[in-house]
Amino acid sequence: MKKIFIISLVAASLTIMPEGFSQGLHTSSSKATRAYNEGVKAYDYLDFNNAEINLKEAIALAKP
């Protein structure tokens, strides 16, 4: 019974807090960060063409 409770607790915590496992951004370029955020915003609004353009720009700006 105790094992089932522990497994249930772990499973519940993994589904409640998935952003705890995300990595975050690894760039110091504010232009790349801005382009990335705009790309994510466009993707959220299902504007895939602008999302692709902004995310590709973010990648290009983040490269050293």
FIKEMI-232808 format. One line per field, with one value per residue (C-alpha): residue number from 1; x, y, z negated. Coordinates in nm, 4 decimals, decimal comma, always signed. Each point is the difference from the previous one (the first is absolute). Example, Ala and Ser with C-alpha at 12.3 -4.5 7.8 and 13.67 -1.06 7.14 Angstrom:
BEGIN
nr <- c(1 2)
c1 <- c(+1,2300 +0,1370)
c2 <- c(-0,4500 +0,3440)
c3 <- c(-0,7800 +0,0660)
REM end
This chain:
BEGIN
nr <- c(1 2 3 4 5 6 7 8 9 10 11 12 13 14 15 16 17 18 19 20 21 22 23 24 25 26 27 28 29 30 31 32 33 34 35 36 37 38 39 40 41 42 43 44 45 46 47 48 49 50 51 52 53 54 55 56 57 58 59 60 61 62 63 64)
c1 <- c(+0,0000 +0,2835 +0,1697 -0,3183 -0,0338 +0,3596 -0,0344 -0,3252 +0,1615 +0,2963 -0,2255 -0,2209 +0,2964 +0,1395 -0,3269 -0,0615 +0,3421 +0,1367 +0,1656 +0,2348 +0,1852 +0,0369 +0,3438 -0,0645 +0,1930 +0,3780 +0,0861 +0,1060 -0,1368 -0,3073 -0,0865 +0,0039 -0,2143 -0,2474 -0,0213 -0,0490 -0,2805 -0,1707 +0,0317 -0,1580 -0,2780 -0,0682 -0,0025 -0,2498 -0,2274 +0,0424 +0,1874 +0,2503 +0,1617 +0,1008 +0,0921 +0,2441 +0,1487 +0,0502 +0,1399 +0,2479 +0,1042 +0,0468 +0,2248 +0,2064 +0,0377 +0,0953 +0,2894 +0,3400)
c2 <- c(+0,0000 +0,2368 -0,0650 +0,0804 +0,3284 +0,0988 -0,0891 +0,1969 +0,2986 -0,0013 -0,0382 +0,2864 +0,2292 -0,0691 +0,0893 +0,3112 +0,1627 -0,0790 +0,3419 -0,1008 -0,2120 +0,2618 +0,1404 +0,3647 +0,2203 -0,0144 +0,3193 +0,3456 +0,1550 +0,2064 +0,0022 -0,3809 -0,0171 +0,2490 -0,1916 -0,3263 +0,1450 +0,1406 -0,3395 -0,1783 +0,2583 -0,0437 -0,3783 +0,0309 +0,1997 -0,2695 +0,2427 -0,2615 +0,2026 +0,2862 -0,2472 -0,1710 +0,3286 +0,1297 -0,3257 -0,0292 +0,3596 -0,0795 -0,2925 +0,2154 +0,2756 -0,2384 -0,1585 +0,1374)
c3 <- c(+0,0000 -0,0836 +0,3382 +0,1900 -0,1893 +0,0754 +0,3680 +0,0216 -0,1691 +0,2387 +0,3053 -0,1165 -0,0608 +0,3476 +0,1687 -0,2090 +0,0435 +0,3498 +0,0292 -0,2806 +0,2550 +0,2721 +0,0658 +0,0706 +0,2406 +0,0286 +0,1810 -0,1023 +0,3210 -0,0726 +0,3722 +0,0102 -0,3128 +0,1442 +0,3305 -0,1902 -0,2138 +0,3089 +0,1681 -0,2953 -0,0114 +0,3727 -0,0447 -0,2841 +0,2315 +0,2706 +0,2255 +0,1101 +0,2799 -0,2315 -0,2724 +0,2352 +0,1150 -0,3550 -0,1349 +0,2877 -0,0645 -0,3689 +0,0893 +0,2373 -0,2589 -0,2791 +0,1894 -0,0982)
REM end
